[in-house]
Each structure stands twice: as C-alpha cells, then as structure tokens.
Amino acid sequence: MRDPHTDESNAPSSCGCASACGMDYVVTAQSKPEPESIPVFHISTMDCAAEEGEIRHALANLPGLRSLSFKLGARTVAIDAPAESIPIALDAIRKAGFKPVPLSEPAKHDHDHDQTGHDHPLGHGHDPGHNHGGFAFSGGLPRYALALVLAFGAESISFFAPHTLSFSAAGMALSAAAIGLAGFSTYVKGLAALRNMRLNINALMTVAVTGAFLIGQWPEAAMVMALYSIAELIEARSVDRARDAIKGLLDMTPEKAEVRQADGSWAESPVKTVALGAIVRIKPGARVPLDGVIFAGITSVDQSPVTGESIPVDKVVGDPVFAGTMNTTGMIEVQVSSTANGTLLARIIHAVEQAQGSRAPTQQFVDRFASVYTPAVFAMALAVSLLTPWLMDWTWMEAIYKGLVLLVIACPCALVISTPVTVVSGLAAAARRGILIKGGIHLEGARKIRAIALDKTGTITLGKPKLVATEVLPTSQEESQVLRWASDLAGQSDHPVSQAIAQGLEIQGNGQLEGFTALPGRGIEAKAGGLALILGNHRLIEDRGLCSPQIEARLAEHEAQGRTVTMLASSDQVLAIFAVADTIKESSREAIAELHALGVASVMLTGDNVATARAIAKQAGIDDARGNLLPEDKLAAIEALQKQYGTVAMTGDGINDAPALARANIGFAMGSAGTDTAIEAADVVIMNDDLRRIPEAIRLSRQTQAILWQNISLALGIKAVFLWLALFYGATMWMAVFADMGASLLVVFNGLRVLRASR
C-alpha cells in the first residue's frame, strides 16, 4: 500500500552535477500553486535537488517559516513566512551562495504560460549564464571552448617550454584564466557548500582543482575544470531529449482559433480568450485549438499525440475532439467545452508536472546512498593525503595528488544521474503512448503487480448496450413486418435497451403507431394497423400470460450469457426475441492474454449481476468474476486480493471505482470515459481507454527498473576500477575526469534507451 502522505521533496541528495540539473523537472518539489500573498523568488543557479537541499538547510531556522515550495524547472522558490522574516531568508540564501531575485508577480510566475494559456510545466527555461545544465548550449559553448584552448596552452607551456619563472608564470596565468572561465559558478557554489559543511560535487571539484593548482599541477587543474564543464554541457543536452519529449506537448495547440461571431461571420481570436460554448471552425490539416463537441461536419482526427491511438478516428456530429489533435479530412465546426487551461492536453501537462515532483524508490535510495557516499569519499581522499606518506612511503606531493585524483574520480555525478534520466525517459515514453503515470514511484511499482482487478462497464466493455441477437419466432406474420413493428416501437422509447434495438435493426419502420404508452420498468405498448403490440422485458411478457416453456428456455440461454432480453408480442403470442448486451472491447481479450503472459492474475469486480459478470469474464478470458458489488464491496475485494497476491492494481472509470482505485497499490483509470473522481484517485491514466496499455505499462516498468540497476552498477563499477588504479597504479587527474564524466555520459545515454519504447 502506497503512503499518500510521504513527502519526497525532503529526501536528502548529494547531487550537484549538471546531469541531475538537466533533469530539473524530475526532482521538482511540491507542485502546488502559491497564494498571491506568498512571495516567489527566482534563483538562476538553483538547478537540482542538491541546491534545493542547500536552501532548505539555510532556511531551516527561519523565524515563522510555514512552508517552502520549490519549482526547479522555473528555478523559483516560494517562501511562506511572515513579512519581517523575508529579508532574513534572502540573506541566508545569499550566504549559501545563491542570488534570489524577487518576481514582480509571484503567484503568476508559479507556472510559466505559453501563448495558448496553458500552464507551462517546465518553467522559465535555462539561465544562459549558468555553467551547469541550465545554460543555453549556444551561450555556454564558446566560453568553454575558450577555456579548453587556454588549458591546452597551459599544458603546452608545461610540456614544451623551459622550466623558467617567466614561462611558469605564463602557464599559471593561462590555467587560472581557464579555471575562471569554466568553473566560476562551480567555485561559488563549492565555497558556499564548504562554508556550510555540506559536501557535494561542487565542493569536491573546488577542493580538487584548487589543490592541484597549489601543488604545481596547474595544467591538469585547468584541463580538469574545462573538460568537466564541457562534459556537463553534453550531459545536459543529452538529458534534454527526455525533457523535450514532454515539452513537445506544449507546441501542439495553435495560438489562435477561428471563432464564429454574433453576426455569423468568422474571426481569429487568441485561444485563451475563447469562451465556453463558442463555435470554432477547424479546416482540414489544422490542429484542434480547444476541447469540444463536433457541431457540424464529418472528419477523421489524428489523436495519437493525446491518446496514443495509431490510426485516425472517424468523427461525426456529437463526437468529442481534443485540443492538440489533428483534423485530417473534412471541415468541422466545434462547440467549445473547455477553456484553454481545462483541456485534456492541459490536464496531461499538469499530470506530467505533478509526476515531476515524485521521486521513485530507486531515486530515493540513490539519494540516501550519495548522502553517505560523498562524505566517505572526502574522508578517504583526506586519509590518502595525510596517512600514506607514513604508511606507504609516498612523498607528500604524491600523496596529496592521489587524494585529489580520488576526489575527482569518486564524484557522485554518474551515480546520482543514473536514476532521474531513466525515470524521466520512462515517464516520457509512457506519455507518448497515451499512458499518464503520476510519478516515478508508480512507474517503478508497476513491475511488481501480481494481480489486477477490473471494473466491467466502460473498462472491459464498451459501456453501451448493443443488439447482439435477433430471433423472429414462427407466426402468421411476415418476418419483415415483425421487424418493422419492433423498429417503430423501439424508436419511440428513450430507454438505452430500446435505443440499442432501434439502432441494431437494419430494417426501417413505417412509423404508423397509435396509442403509444410507456409501461415504466416493463416496456412500451402501442397499436399498429389496429393490432395491439407490446415491446418489453421478461416480467411484462409473464404479466400478459404469454410465456411458455419454449420461450423460457430461449430466455435462459440468453440470460446465461449476460444478455438483456426484450420481446415483441401481440395480444396472444410472442413474435420476436431481441438480446441486448454490453459488448466487450476488441482490445480487452488481447490485453487480458498479455497480462496473463506477464504472470498477472485477473479478477472482474462489477455491480452487475453474477451471471452477466461471469459471461463477460468468460468472453474476455478473465480468471475470476465477482458481481453485485457495491463500492465498499470492491474496496474489501481489493484488500483481500492484496493479502492473497501482494501488489494489486485496480482498473476502473466510475465514481464507484474511486475507493478501490485509491486503495489498490496502483490504480489505473480510463481517461476518456472515466469520471474526474476516478482519474483523480488513480495513479495511472489510460488516455484512450485501451486495456492493452496496462501490460505496456508493466513491461515499461520492468525495462525501466532493469536499466536503473544497470546504470547504478555501471556508475559504481567504473568508479571502483579507477579508484583501484588511482591508489595502486598511478591514475592521473586526466584519467579521473574521464572516469567521472565518461561514466556520467554512459548512464545518460543508457537511460535514454527507454525512450525507444514510445516509438
């Protein structure tokens, strides 16, 4: 059972590298909008959970502090504290090495807004002057390229020039310039971390580079800082692939819509100003600007960006369309059903934003491990520098150099980035397939599912009654005439079963009915050409004394299959039998088979009668079926299944499913047909209501978990090898930076493999 009260935003982290910073939307803290009265500050160098931790630590003793709300994507923090405490807070943040800048409109900057009016989940973008994953590629590269040139110049002077005072001074000057260009921000953060006795990657790099410079290894110090910064830049750009997979959602909605005016003319208006109920016109080849219902026209719509469906869906008057989808064939007019901030696409983006604030269990484990690992590495490097001259007869310079090499090798960059890049790639891959997973904890948890409970109506079945069998009994009446009478009577009723019969009969009635009368709870009656007719259920036929053993036998066959039976009868005999059923979706059988192949047991939980439940379960291939269940019964069933199987999922779409969805280890809601209550209670939303997305999510979870542990093993394994080389075989600082950055790049690219699952 998951704990909904866990606050993952306070988990410790030793991340300080650009890799993690590039994944700023994974480690985002709580994503609740702040009230107008709470001031919000932009901090350009606050990239990842490490800096968030530094600021939390700095403000831990702030008088009257009520809460802190971080947006790492936007690089903002909202400080809920008394007004007199805000200057104290800003001073503490500055002492921690950061520069807070107040936003002119705090509450409005909690989210960025694109031009369509949607909340932008990725925030303000990157600070072009920052030296981590946050800066723009084009802005940072020239500076780092110059730093690398200067570092090469220092290396050349050290290698080729005579060892004179003037050449040494020139080489040191070039090295210092290279370090300043590439590592200024690292030094600012590193010194602040050291002052606060908090060890992170910036602190380690600051000590290592400064120490190397002071013991005369200034060419290597310059090269290490330049290579470190360039490698971080490459990491950040690589990680952007995962982030852009979600960010691309923002580009799907057009900025303007063609809206019908009061005089009947058409005019373009900004999407965010279009009111509910307005009529918008969408031409073939254009994207739908807002959610709505087709008011006029017929077309096909490519819904793949939103629901993951691979082929366009035919749409007619009355069908819904979603913002961001593509109108492919005909001109349509759509009546707007949601504002720009309330569209399905906006809700997808919001769900992704919420997922960004939830760290997966493996991420939390790595954070806890890194919080111990980093100080341990620092202590080990200090021990090597101070003790080996006494224990191993090394010179002091040699010992200090090896200690500094150890610091660079053991930086936790690769370890910390090994998890968020993989988790975000998994979330992005799922979103591309129309599977919205509300956080890494659920992405990881799906692999543990051993049983899944499924609601029937709207989940396994279409949720709409359909005529599945028609039987005209031998009488003196012609078959075509009997069917016309049935079509006429059924067409006069608004009952779903009658409507299913009217739509299912291919023959058209003649509409010549007299004395039409509704019989509540039983059926309808009327006269056709003077002949009294009734169209009703089993009870009505029994009341009229028209049932016979033969009729009862036919009804029993249909009812055993979970069908609802309606009969057409005259005053003295039954003329026809019509069987209506809620048919299963074409995808349900395949989905259940895939779940069984993955070792997941299936159970149907429905409020329908037991016979219907068993009939539908048999058609779908479900292991067990339980009927006549109230919401509290479904909840109890989930708890019983958890005792039997362990990790249990629930799938549903209605309000009555919400308690079971919330109680299950992982809840899957149908996003298209589902109620807001069910979607809110669920952990995963299937946007196109296709059950096959559930085994996809489980397979994706298993793949993500495998890559997570591959990355952790790679990061620790590579570091262990190079630590051994550094201690006993003379690894250099060059080798150290390649070991650290090489491992980081390796786990980044390995983690991005998960994105292939979405193609």
Secondary structure, 3 states (H helix, E strand, C coil): CCCCCCCHHHCCCCCCCHHHHHCCCCCCCCCCCCCCCCCEEEECCCCCHHHHHHHHHHCCCCCCCCEEEEECCCCEEEEECCHHHHHHHHHHHHHCCCCEEECCCCHHHCCEECCCCCEECCCCCCCCCCCCCCCCHHHHHHHHHHHHHHHHHHHHHHHHCCCCHHHHHHHHHHHHHHHHHHHHHHHHHHHHHHHCCCCCHHHHHHHHHHHHHHCCCHHHHHHHHHHHHHHHHHHHHHHHHHHHHHHHHHHCCCCEEEEECCCCCEEEEEHHHCCCCCEEEECCCCECCCCEEEEECCEEEECHHHHCCCCCEEECCCCEECCCCEECCCCEEEEECCCHHHCHHHHHHHHHHHHHCCCCHHHHHHHHHHHHHHHHHHHHHHHHHHHHHHHCCCCHHHHHHHHHHHHHHCCCHHHHHCCHHHHHHHHHHHHHCCEEECCHHHHHHHHHCCEEEECHHHHHEEEEEEEEEEEECCCCCCHHHHHHHHHHHHHCCCCHHHHHHHHHCCCCCCCCCEEEEEECCCEEEEEECCEEEEEECHHHHHHCCCCCHHHHHHHHHHHHCCCEEEEEECCCCEEEEEEEEEEECHHHHHHHHHHHHCCCEEEEECCCCHHHHHHHHHHHCCCEEECCCCHHHHHHHHHHHHHHHCCEEEEECCHHHHHHHHHCCEEEEECCCCCHHHHHHCCEEECCCCCCHHHHHHHHHHHHHHHHHHHHHHHHHHHHHHHHHHHHCCCCHHHHHHHHHHHHHHHHHHHHHHHHHHC
